[in-house]
Amino acid sequence: MVIPAEAIISPHRGHQFTGFHVAHAIKLLFAVLLLLVSVTANAQDLTASVDRNELAINETFTLTLRYSGNQSGGQPDFNLLQQDFELLSRQQSNQYRVINGKAESFVEWTVVLAPLKEGKLFVPSLHLHGQVSDAIPMTINKAGESPAGNDRQAFLEVELDKNALYVQEQLLVKVRLYTTVGLHDIATDPLQIAGAHVEKVDEQRFERRINGVGHAVYELTYAVFPESSGELQIPALNYVAVTGRRDPFSLFNRNAQRIRLRSEAKSVQVKPKPDSYSGSHWLPAASLGMVQSWSKDPEEFKVGEPITRIITLRAEGLRAAQLPPLPALDVEGLKTYPDQPQKEDQPSTSGITGSRIETTAIVATKPGDYQLPPITITWWDSKSGRQRATQLPAFRFHISGAPLINAAQPGTVDAIPTASPTTVPVEPGFWQKIAIAAIASHLFWIIYFFYARRRLLSLEPSMISKTTAGSTDLGQLKQLVEAASPEEVQAGLRDWVKNRWPTLRTLSLESAAAELNIFELSQFVGILNDAIYKTPKKPINRQQLQILAERLMRHKDHPEEKPRELPDLFSGGTV
């Protein structure tokens, strides 16, 4: 800096000029200082600050960025933050204020961030209109190790019901969100584990006191089934929520804040199937049982009359897909027609209970005493850690009636007679009588066919449409089966039969079942008759009626078609 010569105080000049030169030098010094302050202020037009520099991995912090320069418009590139942080929310505000008579205006951005990893991190420098903010150091600790400790307003907890388990055994994972402030718009990542089947089985909200402080708890329960042995990793879960009360009259809810919570990762050891296990199917369950029921009283077995056997296999801690099929029934003198098994999973707070229901229709071909063999299922008791077996005992019953002629044994084809032909003396005119009877019979059936066809074509369109739409009334019939009395179910079944087959309107249910030759309808009517007319009355088997109603819904026969034989009604059976 160049100072004018006259401003230099010379010892050879009079001291009367000394005060003037000193004052002039002071003014110049202030000018230089003002220039330096101006340059410094321009360098700080973009500033960044955080509400705290140390926090846990499952917590959030707020970054405030302020620009006070003269240029308007634009915004910093916030994508630079996403390398180490998750951007949860961002708000922008333009402010103008006067302090001590001095006007000030600036643009401010408020950004809520959540760290993506632990350790020493930096909030990077941001750029705007040629200005650069300072980088800010951050310390990210493990979950629960932040100075806030138990004073946190919200945190996550993960609990496993066991520290070790066997392959395909059920593991319950409970994830709890604790909060002392109002939270809404809660969003969470679904639990996904590589190498395991995961299902959410329960969701609850309750309150729990911790150190005398009431916490609202939001709990999710997952059932996890590992598919291979080794170490199973339960990954960390992320929760995002909004704090504060939701104001329905505010469009912005400026006082609300989004927070992000992160749970702690867990691991559990999965053991392989024990070498000592001797069962044919690996079934690690908390409990396993079998129940047998019949469509009607087994003491009333008769030759040629069908009866349905229902076996329900239920296991706590296993999915229905894990339950094995039951052994096929092969008893001489009995024809069997198994239906497709029904599988069902029932979720609850204790996990999943899987059920497998197998239904088999049985028809006896000859009278006598029979015994169905016992059914044994070997499984692994996950509670006691040992092998167990559940057995359905052998079932004995008696069948009355006369043997069926030309009845085929299960799994065989009717044998062709191989006896030698014999000569029978026939009186003259016998064959002529047979031929006349055959011709008359054919003429009768031809006349009946054309008569039935004309009557069908003469039906009004409304009647035909009502007939085709009769199957839709089966939904109401199924509702009656669930809770109505046997008399009400019988009335509903009669209405359904009348709607679907108007030509049978004058027939009783028993006659309609016999005319149509529908096995399910006959069985349905038999169960209702036992519950209404039998003394003492037999309790109605609603489960069996539901199965029969489902089969009736799938039935395709019409009265003008040729009735099918009984074995064709069960395509999966053996003849």
C-alpha positions as CSV (number, residue, x, y, z in Angstrom):
1,M,0.0,0.0,0.0
2,V,1.4,3.5,-1.0
3,I,1.0,6.2,1.6
4,P,1.2,9.8,0.3
5,A,4.4,11.7,1.2
6,E,2.5,14.4,3.0
7,A,1.1,11.8,5.3
8,I,4.6,10.9,6.5
9,I,5.5,12.7,9.7
10,S,8.9,14.3,9.3
11,P,10.9,15.3,12.3
12,H,12.1,18.4,10.5
13,R,8.6,19.9,10.1
14,G,6.6,21.6,12.7
15,H,4.6,19.5,15.2
16,Q,1.5,21.5,14.3
17,F,0.9,19.1,11.4
18,T,1.3,15.9,13.4
19,G,-2.4,15.6,14.5
20,F,-3.7,16.0,10.9
21,H,-1.4,13.3,9.5
22,V,-2.2,10.8,12.3
23,A,-6.0,11.2,11.7
24,H,-5.5,10.7,8.0
25,A,-3.5,7.5,8.6
26,I,-6.2,6.2,10.9
27,K,-8.8,6.7,8.2
28,L,-6.7,4.9,5.7
29,L,-6.3,2.0,8.1
30,F,-10.1,1.7,8.6
31,A,-10.6,1.7,4.9
32,V,-8.2,-1.3,4.6
33,L,-10.0,-3.1,7.4
34,L,-13.4,-2.6,5.8
35,L,-12.1,-3.9,2.5
36,L,-10.8,-7.1,4.3
37,V,-14.2,-7.5,6.1
38,S,-16.0,-7.2,2.8
39,V,-13.8,-9.8,1.2
40,T,-14.3,-12.1,4.1
41,A,-18.1,-11.7,4.1
42,N,-18.3,-12.5,0.4
43,A,-16.3,-15.7,1.1
44,Q,-19.0,-16.7,3.7
45,D,-22.1,-16.1,1.6
46,L,-22.8,-19.9,1.7
47,T,-22.6,-21.5,5.2
48,A,-23.5,-25.0,6.5
49,S,-24.2,-26.2,10.0
50,V,-25.6,-29.3,11.8
51,D,-27.6,-29.7,15.0
52,R,-25.1,-32.3,16.3
53,N,-21.9,-33.9,15.2
54,E,-22.2,-37.3,17.0
55,L,-25.0,-39.7,16.7
56,A,-25.9,-43.4,16.3
57,I,-26.4,-45.3,13.0
58,N,-30.1,-45.5,13.7
59,E,-30.6,-41.8,14.3
60,T,-31.0,-38.7,12.1
61,F,-29.6,-35.2,12.2
62,T,-30.4,-31.8,10.5
63,L,-28.2,-29.9,8.1
64,T,-28.9,-26.2,7.7
65,L,-27.5,-24.5,4.6
66,R,-27.8,-20.7,4.2
67,Y,-27.0,-18.5,1.2
68,S,-26.9,-14.7,1.7
69,G,-25.4,-13.6,-1.6
70,N,-26.9,-11.2,-4.1
71,Q,-27.7,-13.7,-6.8
72,S,-31.1,-15.4,-6.8
73,G,-32.4,-18.7,-8.0
74,G,-30.8,-22.1,-8.2
75,Q,-30.0,-24.5,-5.4
76,P,-27.0,-26.6,-4.3
77,D,-26.4,-30.1,-5.7
78,F,-27.8,-32.2,-2.7
79,N,-27.0,-35.4,-4.6
80,L,-23.5,-35.1,-3.2
81,L,-24.9,-36.0,0.3
82,Q,-26.2,-39.4,-0.8
83,Q,-22.8,-41.0,-0.9
84,D,-22.8,-41.5,2.9
85,F,-26.2,-40.3,4.0
86,E,-29.9,-40.9,3.1
87,L,-31.8,-37.7,2.4
88,L,-35.1,-38.0,4.3
89,S,-36.6,-34.5,3.8
90,R,-35.7,-31.1,2.5
91,Q,-37.3,-27.7,3.0
92,Q,-36.5,-24.3,1.5
93,S,-37.4,-20.9,3.0
94,N,-36.7,-17.3,1.9
95,Q,-36.3,-14.9,4.9
96,Y,-36.0,-11.2,5.2
97,R,-35.3,-9.5,8.6
98,V,-34.1,-6.2,10.1
99,I,-31.7,-6.2,13.1
100,N,-30.7,-2.9,14.7
101,G,-31.8,-1.0,11.6
102,K,-29.9,-3.2,9.2
103,A,-31.8,-5.2,6.6
104,E,-30.7,-8.8,5.9
105,S,-32.1,-11.4,3.5
106,F,-31.1,-15.0,2.8
107,V,-32.2,-18.3,1.5
108,E,-32.1,-21.3,3.8
109,W,-32.4,-25.1,3.2
110,T,-33.2,-27.5,6.0
111,V,-32.2,-31.1,5.2
112,V,-32.8,-34.2,7.4
113,L,-30.2,-36.8,6.9
114,A,-29.6,-40.4,8.2
115,P,-26.1,-42.0,8.1
116,L,-25.7,-45.1,5.9
117,K,-22.6,-46.5,7.7
118,E,-20.7,-46.2,11.0
119,G,-17.4,-44.4,11.6
120,K,-15.9,-41.0,10.8
121,L,-17.8,-39.3,8.0
122,F,-17.9,-35.8,6.5
123,V,-20.9,-33.7,5.3
124,P,-19.3,-32.7,1.9
125,S,-18.9,-29.1,0.8
126,L,-21.7,-27.8,-1.3
127,H,-21.6,-25.2,-4.2
128,L,-23.9,-22.4,-5.2
129,H,-23.2,-19.3,-7.4
130,G,-19.5,-19.7,-7.1
131,Q,-19.6,-20.0,-3.3
132,V,-18.5,-23.1,-1.3
133,S,-19.6,-24.3,2.1
134,D,-17.2,-25.9,4.6
135,A,-17.2,-29.7,5.1
136,I,-18.4,-30.8,8.5
137,P,-16.9,-33.8,10.3
138,M,-19.4,-36.4,11.7
139,T,-19.0,-39.3,14.2
140,I,-21.4,-42.2,13.6
141,N,-21.6,-44.8,16.4
142,K,-23.3,-48.2,16.6
143,A,-27.0,-48.4,17.4
144,G,-27.7,-47.6,21.0
145,E,-24.2,-46.1,21.7
146,S,-25.1,-42.5,21.1
147,P,-24.9,-40.0,24.0
148,A,-28.8,-39.8,23.9
149,G,-29.0,-43.4,25.3
150,N,-32.4,-44.2,26.8
151,D,-33.5,-40.6,26.3
152,R,-34.2,-41.2,22.6
153,Q,-37.7,-40.3,21.4
154,A,-37.9,-43.4,19.2
155,F,-35.9,-46.5,18.7
156,L,-36.1,-50.1,17.3
157,E,-35.7,-53.5,19.0
158,V,-35.3,-56.9,17.3
159,E,-36.0,-60.1,19.3
160,L,-35.5,-63.7,18.2
161,D,-37.4,-66.5,20.0
162,K,-34.3,-68.8,19.8
163,N,-30.6,-68.5,19.3
164,A,-30.2,-71.8,17.4
165,L,-32.5,-73.9,15.4
166,Y,-32.7,-76.8,12.9
167,V,-33.0,-76.4,9.1
168,Q,-36.7,-75.7,8.0
169,E,-37.6,-75.1,11.6
170,Q,-39.7,-71.9,12.4
171,L,-37.9,-68.9,13.8
172,L,-40.0,-66.0,15.1
173,V,-38.6,-62.5,14.6
174,K,-40.3,-59.7,16.4
175,V,-39.5,-56.1,15.4
176,R,-40.7,-53.4,17.9
177,L,-40.8,-49.6,17.3
178,Y,-40.8,-47.7,20.6
179,T,-41.7,-44.0,20.7
180,T,-42.5,-41.3,23.2
181,V,-43.7,-38.8,20.6
182,G,-46.6,-39.0,18.1
183,L,-45.6,-40.8,14.9
184,H,-47.6,-41.2,11.7
185,D,-47.0,-42.2,8.1
186,I,-44.8,-45.1,9.3
187,A,-43.0,-46.8,6.4
188,T,-40.8,-49.9,6.8
189,D,-38.8,-52.2,4.6
190,P,-40.3,-55.8,4.4
191,L,-38.1,-58.4,6.0
192,Q,-36.3,-60.3,3.3
193,I,-33.7,-63.0,4.2
194,A,-31.6,-64.8,1.6
195,G,-32.0,-68.5,1.8
196,A,-35.1,-68.5,3.9
197,H,-38.9,-68.3,3.5
198,V,-40.4,-65.3,5.4
199,E,-44.0,-64.5,6.2
200,K,-45.5,-61.8,8.3
201,V,-47.9,-63.4,10.8
202,D,-48.9,-60.7,13.3
203,E,-49.1,-56.9,13.8
204,Q,-49.9,-55.3,17.2
205,R,-49.9,-51.9,18.9
206,F,-49.6,-51.6,22.7
207,E,-47.9,-49.5,25.4
208,R,-44.9,-50.4,27.6
209,R,-43.2,-48.5,30.4
210,I,-39.4,-48.3,30.3
211,N,-37.7,-46.7,33.4
212,G,-41.0,-45.2,34.4
213,V,-41.6,-43.6,30.9
214,G,-44.5,-44.7,28.8
215,H,-43.7,-45.8,25.3
216,A,-46.1,-46.6,22.5
217,V,-45.0,-49.9,20.8
218,Y,-45.6,-51.0,17.2
219,E,-44.7,-54.7,16.9
220,L,-44.4,-56.8,13.8
221,T,-43.9,-60.6,14.0
222,Y,-42.3,-62.6,11.2
223,A,-42.1,-66.4,10.7
224,V,-38.8,-67.4,9.1
225,F,-38.0,-70.9,7.8
226,P,-34.3,-71.4,6.9
227,E,-33.8,-73.6,3.9
228,S,-30.2,-74.6,4.6
229,S,-27.9,-75.0,7.5
230,G,-25.2,-72.5,8.6
231,E,-25.3,-69.0,9.9
232,L,-28.6,-67.1,9.1
233,Q,-28.3,-63.3,8.9
234,I,-31.2,-61.2,9.9
235,P,-30.5,-57.9,8.2
236,A,-31.0,-54.4,9.7
237,L,-34.5,-52.9,9.0
238,N,-35.1,-49.2,8.2
239,Y,-38.2,-47.4,9.5
240,V,-39.2,-43.9,8.3
241,A,-41.9,-41.9,10.1
242,V,-43.1,-38.4,10.6
243,T,-43.1,-36.9,14.1
244,G,-45.7,-34.5,15.5
245,R,-49.4,-34.4,15.1
246,R,-50.9,-34.3,11.6
247,D,-52.7,-31.0,11.0
248,P,-55.6,-31.5,8.6
249,F,-55.8,-27.7,8.0
250,S,-52.2,-27.3,7.1
251,L,-50.8,-28.0,3.6
252,F,-47.2,-28.2,4.7
253,N,-47.1,-29.2,8.4
254,R,-43.9,-27.2,8.9
255,N,-43.5,-28.4,12.5
256,A,-43.5,-32.1,11.4
257,Q,-40.2,-33.8,10.9
258,R,-39.3,-37.1,9.2
259,I,-37.1,-39.4,11.1
260,R,-35.3,-42.6,10.1
261,L,-34.7,-45.5,12.4
262,R,-32.5,-48.5,11.8
263,S,-32.5,-51.8,13.7
264,E,-29.5,-53.8,14.7
265,A,-28.6,-56.8,12.5
266,K,-28.9,-60.2,14.1
267,S,-27.5,-63.7,13.3
268,V,-28.6,-67.2,14.3
269,Q,-27.0,-70.6,13.9
270,V,-29.0,-73.1,11.8
271,K,-28.2,-76.8,12.4
272,P,-28.6,-79.6,9.9
273,K,-31.1,-82.5,10.3
274,P,-29.9,-84.8,13.2
275,D,-28.3,-88.0,12.0
276,S,-30.4,-89.9,14.6
277,Y,-33.6,-88.9,12.9
278,S,-35.3,-91.9,11.2
279,G,-38.5,-90.4,9.7
280,S,-39.1,-90.5,6.0
281,H,-39.9,-86.7,6.0
282,W,-38.1,-84.1,8.0
283,L,-40.8,-82.3,10.1
284,P,-39.5,-80.0,12.8
285,A,-42.6,-78.8,14.6
286,A,-43.8,-77.6,18.0
287,S,-46.7,-80.1,17.9
288,L,-48.3,-82.4,15.3
289,G,-51.6,-84.2,15.4
290,M,-54.1,-86.1,13.2
291,V,-57.9,-86.1,13.4
292,Q,-60.3,-88.5,11.5
293,S,-63.9,-87.9,10.7
294,W,-66.6,-89.5,8.6
295,S,-69.5,-88.2,6.5
296,K,-71.9,-90.4,8.3
297,D,-71.9,-93.0,11.1
298,P,-69.4,-95.8,10.1
299,E,-71.6,-98.4,11.9
300,E,-74.0,-98.0,9.0
301,F,-71.7,-99.1,6.3
302,K,-73.5,-101.0,3.5
303,V,-72.3,-102.6,0.3
304,G,-72.5,-100.2,-2.7
305,E,-73.1,-97.1,-0.6
306,P,-70.3,-94.5,-0.6
307,I,-69.0,-93.0,2.6
308,T,-66.3,-90.3,2.9
309,R,-63.3,-90.4,5.2
310,I,-61.7,-87.1,6.2
311,I,-58.2,-87.0,7.8
312,T,-56.8,-83.7,9.0
313,L,-53.0,-83.4,9.6
314,R,-52.2,-80.2,11.6
315,A,-48.7,-79.1,12.7
316,E,-47.7,-76.0,14.8
317,G,-44.6,-74.3,13.4
318,L,-44.8,-75.8,9.9
319,R,-46.3,-74.6,6.7
320,A,-48.9,-76.7,4.9
321,A,-46.5,-77.1,2.0
322,Q,-44.1,-78.9,4.3
323,L,-46.6,-81.6,5.4
324,P,-46.3,-85.0,3.6
325,P,-49.1,-86.8,1.8
326,L,-50.8,-89.6,3.7
327,P,-50.3,-93.2,2.6
328,A,-52.8,-94.5,0.0
329,L,-55.6,-96.8,1.3
330,D,-55.4,-100.3,-0.3
331,V,-57.9,-102.8,1.3
332,E,-59.4,-105.7,-0.5
333,G,-63.1,-105.3,-1.0
334,L,-63.0,-101.5,-0.9
335,K,-62.9,-99.1,-3.7
336,T,-61.3,-95.7,-2.9
337,Y,-61.7,-92.4,-4.7
338,P,-59.3,-89.8,-3.1
339,D,-60.0,-86.1,-3.7
340,Q,-57.4,-83.3,-4.1
341,P,-55.9,-82.4,-0.7
342,Q,-56.7,-79.1,0.8
343,K,-53.8,-77.0,2.3
344,E,-54.2,-74.1,4.6
345,D,-51.8,-71.9,6.7
346,Q,-53.2,-70.1,9.8
347,P,-51.0,-67.3,11.1
348,S,-51.0,-66.2,14.8
349,T,-48.8,-64.6,17.4
350,S,-47.1,-68.0,17.8
351,G,-46.3,-68.3,14.1
352,I,-47.8,-70.5,11.4
353,T,-50.0,-73.6,11.9
354,G,-50.2,-75.6,8.7
355,S,-53.0,-78.0,7.9
356,R,-53.4,-80.7,5.2
357,I,-56.9,-82.2,4.7
358,E,-57.2,-85.4,2.7
359,T,-60.7,-86.6,1.7
360,T,-61.3,-90.2,0.4
361,A,-64.7,-91.7,-0.7
362,I,-64.9,-95.4,0.0
363,V,-67.3,-97.9,-1.6
364,A,-67.5,-101.5,-0.3
365,T,-68.0,-104.3,-2.9
366,K,-68.8,-107.1,-0.5
367,P,-70.0,-107.5,3.1
368,G,-67.8,-108.5,6.0
369,D,-65.4,-107.2,8.7
370,Y,-62.8,-104.7,7.6
371,Q,-59.9,-102.9,9.2
372,L,-58.2,-99.7,7.9
373,P,-54.5,-99.8,8.8
374,P,-53.0,-97.3,11.2
375,I,-51.2,-94.2,10.0
376,T,-48.0,-93.1,11.7
377,I,-46.2,-89.8,11.1
378,T,-42.7,-89.3,12.5
379,W,-41.6,-85.8,13.4
380,W,-39.1,-83.8,15.4
381,D,-40.3,-82.1,18.5
382,S,-38.6,-78.6,18.4
383,K,-39.6,-77.9,22.0
384,S,-38.0,-81.0,23.6
385,G,-35.4,-81.6,20.9
386,R,-36.2,-85.3,20.3
387,Q,-37.9,-87.5,17.7
388,R,-41.6,-88.3,18.2
389,A,-44.4,-90.2,16.4
390,T,-48.1,-89.4,16.0
391,Q,-50.3,-92.3,15.1
392,L,-53.9,-92.6,13.9
393,P,-55.0,-96.0,15.3
394,A,-56.4,-98.8,13.1
395,F,-60.1,-98.5,12.4
396,R,-62.4,-101.6,12.4
397,F,-65.9,-101.7,11.0
398,H,-68.5,-104.0,9.6
399,I,-70.2,-103.8,6.2
400,S,-73.6,-105.4,5.6
401,G,-75.6,-106.2,2.5
402,A,-75.2,-108.4,-0.5
403,P,-72.0,-108.5,-2.6
404,L,-72.0,-106.6,-5.8
405,I,-72.0,-108.6,-9.0
406,N,-69.1,-108.0,-11.4
407,A,-67.5,-105.7,-8.8
408,A,-63.9,-105.0,-9.7
409,Q,-61.2,-104.9,-7.1
410,P,-59.3,-101.7,-6.5
411,G,-56.5,-101.2,-9.1
412,T,-57.7,-104.0,-11.3
413,V,-59.9,-104.3,-14.5
414,D,-63.0,-106.4,-14.6
415,A,-62.0,-110.0,-15.5
416,I,-63.3,-111.5,-18.7
417,P,-65.1,-114.8,-18.1
418,T,-63.2,-117.7,-19.5
419,A,-65.7,-120.5,-18.7
420,S,-66.5,-122.9,-21.6
421,P,-69.8,-122.1,-23.4
422,T,-72.7,-124.3,-22.7
423,T,-75.7,-125.3,-24.9
424,V,-79.1,-124.4,-23.6
425,P,-82.2,-125.8,-25.2
426,V,-84.5,-123.0,-26.4
427,E,-88.1,-123.4,-27.1
428,P,-89.3,-122.3,-30.6
429,G,-90.2,-118.5,-30.8
430,F,-87.9,-117.4,-27.9
431,W,-85.6,-115.3,-30.1
432,Q,-88.6,-113.7,-31.9
433,K,-89.9,-112.5,-28.5
434,I,-86.5,-111.1,-27.6
435,A,-86.3,-109.2,-30.9
436,I,-89.8,-107.7,-30.6
437,A,-89.0,-106.5,-27.0
438,A,-85.7,-104.9,-28.1
439,I,-87.4,-103.1,-31.0
440,A,-90.2,-101.8,-28.7
441,S,-87.7,-100.7,-26.2
442,H,-85.7,-98.7,-28.8
443,L,-88.9,-97.1,-30.1
444,F,-89.8,-96.1,-26.6
445,W,-86.5,-94.4,-26.0
446,I,-86.6,-92.6,-29.4
447,I,-90.1,-91.2,-28.6
448,Y,-88.9,-90.1,-25.1
449,F,-85.8,-88.4,-26.5
450,F,-87.8,-86.3,-29.0
451,Y,-90.4,-85.5,-26.3
452,A,-87.8,-84.3,-23.9
453,R,-86.1,-82.3,-26.6
454,R,-89.3,-80.5,-27.6
455,R,-90.1,-79.7,-23.9
456,L,-86.6,-78.2,-23.4
457,L,-86.8,-76.1,-26.5
458,S,-90.2,-74.8,-25.4
459,L,-88.9,-73.4,-22.1
460,E,-89.2,-69.6,-21.8
461,P,-86.0,-67.7,-22.1
462,S,-86.3,-66.5,-18.6
463,M,-86.5,-70.0,-17.3
464,I,-83.5,-71.0,-19.3
465,S,-81.5,-68.1,-18.0
466,K,-82.6,-68.9,-14.5
467,T,-81.4,-72.5,-15.0
468,T,-78.0,-71.4,-16.2
469,A,-77.6,-68.9,-13.4
470,G,-78.6,-71.4,-10.8
471,S,-75.0,-72.1,-9.9
472,T,-74.6,-68.6,-8.6
473,D,-77.1,-69.4,-5.8
474,L,-74.6,-71.9,-4.4
475,G,-72.8,-69.1,-2.6
476,Q,-75.9,-68.5,-0.5
477,L,-76.1,-72.3,0.1
478,K,-72.5,-72.3,1.4
479,Q,-73.4,-69.4,3.8
480,L,-76.3,-71.5,5.1
481,V,-74.0,-74.5,5.7
482,E,-71.7,-72.4,7.8
483,A,-74.2,-71.4,10.5
484,A,-77.8,-72.2,9.6
485,S,-79.9,-75.1,11.1
486,P,-80.1,-78.4,9.2
487,E,-83.7,-77.6,8.2
488,E,-82.7,-74.2,6.7
489,V,-79.8,-75.9,4.8
490,Q,-82.2,-78.5,3.4
491,A,-84.6,-75.8,2.2
492,G,-81.7,-73.9,0.6
493,L,-80.5,-77.1,-1.1
494,R,-84.0,-77.7,-2.4
495,D,-84.2,-74.2,-3.9
496,W,-80.8,-74.6,-5.5
497,V,-81.8,-77.9,-7.2
498,K,-85.1,-76.4,-8.4
499,N,-83.2,-73.4,-9.9
500,R,-80.6,-75.5,-11.7
501,W,-82.9,-78.4,-12.9
502,P,-86.5,-77.0,-13.4
503,T,-87.7,-80.2,-14.9
504,L,-87.1,-81.9,-11.5
505,R,-89.3,-79.4,-9.7
506,T,-91.9,-82.0,-8.6
507,L,-89.3,-84.5,-7.3
508,S,-88.0,-84.8,-3.8
509,L,-84.3,-84.3,-3.0
510,E,-83.7,-88.1,-2.7
511,S,-85.5,-88.7,-6.1
512,A,-83.6,-85.8,-7.7
513,A,-80.2,-87.2,-6.5
514,A,-81.1,-90.6,-7.8
515,E,-82.4,-89.3,-11.2
516,L,-79.4,-87.1,-11.7
517,N,-77.0,-89.8,-10.4
518,I,-74.8,-87.2,-8.7
519,F,-72.9,-88.8,-5.8
520,E,-72.2,-85.5,-4.0
521,L,-75.9,-84.6,-4.0
522,S,-76.8,-88.0,-2.6
523,Q,-74.2,-87.6,0.2
524,F,-75.3,-84.0,0.9
525,V,-79.0,-85.2,1.3
526,G,-77.9,-88.2,3.5
527,I,-76.1,-86.0,6.0
528,L,-79.1,-83.6,6.3
529,N,-81.5,-86.5,6.8
530,D,-79.3,-87.9,9.6
531,A,-79.3,-84.5,11.3
532,I,-83.1,-83.9,10.9
533,Y,-84.9,-87.2,11.0
534,K,-82.6,-89.7,12.7
535,T,-83.4,-90.5,16.4
536,P,-81.3,-89.5,18.2
537,K,-80.4,-86.7,15.8
538,K,-76.8,-86.8,14.6
539,P,-74.8,-83.5,14.7
540,I,-74.4,-82.0,11.3
541,N,-70.9,-82.3,9.8
542,R,-70.5,-78.8,8.4
543,Q,-66.9,-79.4,7.2
544,Q,-68.1,-82.3,5.0
545,L,-71.0,-80.2,3.7
546,Q,-68.6,-77.4,2.7
547,I,-66.5,-79.9,0.7
548,L,-69.6,-81.3,-1.0
549,A,-70.8,-77.8,-1.8
550,E,-67.5,-77.1,-3.5
551,R,-67.8,-80.3,-5.5
552,L,-71.3,-79.4,-6.6
553,M,-70.1,-76.0,-7.8
554,R,-67.6,-77.8,-10.1
555,H,-70.2,-80.3,-11.4
556,K,-70.8,-79.9,-15.1
557,D,-73.6,-82.5,-15.7
558,H,-77.1,-81.5,-17.1
559,P,-80.2,-83.7,-16.8
560,E,-80.3,-84.2,-20.6
561,E,-76.8,-85.8,-20.6
562,K,-76.2,-89.4,-19.9
563,P,-75.4,-89.9,-16.2
564,R,-71.8,-91.0,-15.5
565,E,-70.8,-94.0,-13.5
566,L,-69.6,-93.4,-9.9
567,P,-65.8,-94.0,-10.5
568,D,-65.8,-91.1,-13.1
569,L,-66.8,-88.6,-10.4
570,F,-63.4,-89.1,-8.8
571,S,-60.8,-88.8,-11.6
572,G,-58.0,-89.2,-9.2
573,G,-59.2,-92.6,-7.7
574,T,-58.3,-96.1,-8.5
575,V,-60.9,-98.5,-10.0
